[in-house]
Amino acid sequence: MKLLRLAFALLILLAAAAPAFAVRPDEMLKDPKLEARAREISKEVRCLVCQNESIDDSNADLAHDLRVLVRQRILAGDSNPQVLDYLVSRYGEFVLLKPRFDLRNALLWGTPFILLVAGGVFVFGSWRSRRRRQQVPPLSEEEATRLEAILAENGGEPR
């Protein structure tokens, strides 16, 4: 009896740990190759409700509608890039989990590199400036004789 309870608990634990896919059986395509393409595309498309999940992982109604739309476009004969282009034309670039690189979003892609270079220039400039300030120029003859006189007055000990 104890072994049966342990097996049942293990079964429940394994079921809870399994990945939960949001794709419903009624929306799956009969052809496994086409379904694999649909799943591949769905992993690249953002759920507009959840925003940080793909439509493949989301249970939102809009994600379901987008999954159905992807499958309709595949059945219509569109290639993967054509399906993605259709979704982008309809919902904007935000629908892609990984935005494309083009001139419209080049600044978005380039900003991390620009900030990295600017930070490096700032750190290098600060380092050079601090190094210059730390270097003490040599004393002139007048300053050296004055210093010797002050030290002699105090018995050679600085205050």
Sequence and secondary structure as in RCSB ss.txt:
>XXXX:A:sequence
MKLLRLAFALLILLAAAAPAFAVRPDEMLKDPKLEARAREISKEVRCLVCQNESIDDSNADLAHDLRVLVRQRIL
AGDSNPQVLDYLVSRYGEFVLLKPRFDLRNALLWGTPFILLVAGGVFVFGSWRSRRRRQQVPPLSEEEATRLEAI
LAENGGEPR
>XXXX:A:secstr
 HHHHHHHHHHHHHHHHS      GGGS SSHHHHHHHHHHHTTBB TTTSSSBTTT   HHHHHHHHHHHHHHH
TT  HHHHHHHHHHHH GGGBSS   SGGGHHHHHHHHHHHHHHHHHHHHHHHHHHHHH      HHHHHHHHHH
HHHTTT   
